[in-house]
Amino acid sequence: MAAAAARWGEYAAAITRWERITRPAPDPVDSRGRLSSEFVEWAMGLEKGWVTQITSLSRSAQLTALGNGVVPQQAALATELLTFDVSLCGNHPEPPR
């Protein structure tokens, strides 16, 4: 944890927790000190390369796509919460509860 604290400062505990759930965190900035699209992709919980391996996208375009994206875990929870008491039209089977 000492190495994490030195690297991430006050965010070390959160980064370490997320690394346990996902994968090791990439560097937050690139060689020029700019925000890394790989870090944003990781922070959103996306698979490695989900956006960053699209070679036709510039770093700026990758960050735009990520910024306009939805964190999958948040979308899943929102869908679950918003549809909990929704009555179906009768043409679809009831989902299991």
N, C-alpha and C positions, 0 to 999 in steps of 0.2 A: 504493500500500500504506500510505502514511502516514495517509491518511484512514481506511482500514479499521482501522489500529492505534489511532487516536484513538477510533473509535466502539466497537470490539469488544475492545480491550485484549488480554489474553493469548489470546483466542479468535480473533483476526483471521485467522490462517492457515487455521484450520479453516473459518471462515465463508466466506472467500474461495474455498477449494476447493469447498465445497458450492454456492456461488453459480455457479461455472463449470459445474457439473453440472446445476443446477436453474434457478434464476432469482434475481434480486436479493432479498436478505433483507428482509422487512418489519421494521418497528420491533418490538423484543422486548417492549415494554410499551405499554399504551394511554395515553390522555391523563391517566388517574388513577394511573399508575405500576404498574398491574397487568399480569401476564403476558398477552400478546396471543395469542389463539387463532390468529390469522393466522400468527404466528411459529412456533407449535408445528406447525401444518399444514405450513409450509414446511420446518421441521427434519425432519419425518418423510418428506419427499420426496413429499408428496401434491400433486396438481394444485391450483392456486389455486382456492379456493372449494369444494373437495371436501366440506368440512364447514362452512366459514364462510359459505357463501352460502345455507345452509338457514335462511331467515328465521324459522322457527318455533322455532329453538333459541336460547336465551339464551347469553351468553358462557360462563357456568358449565356449561351443558349441552354446549356445543361442546368445552370443555376436558375434560369427563368422557368424551365420545365419543372424543376424540383420545387421552386417557390410557388408555382401554380398548381402543384400536385396536392394530393391528399395523403395523410399518414394512414396506411391501411388499418392499423389498430384502432385509430379514432373513428374511421368510417364504419368499421364493423360494430363498434359499441354504439355509435349513433343510430345505425340501422336497427340494431336490436332494441334500443330504447324507444325509438320512434314508431316501431311496428308492433310493440308488445301487445297492445289492446286493439289492434286494427281488425275489424271484421272483414272477412273475405267475401267475395261476391257470390260464392256458392259454386263457382266453376273451378275452384282449386281446392285440393285437400287441405285440411288444417295442418299447420306445421306441428311437429312434436314439441312439447313443452317440458 
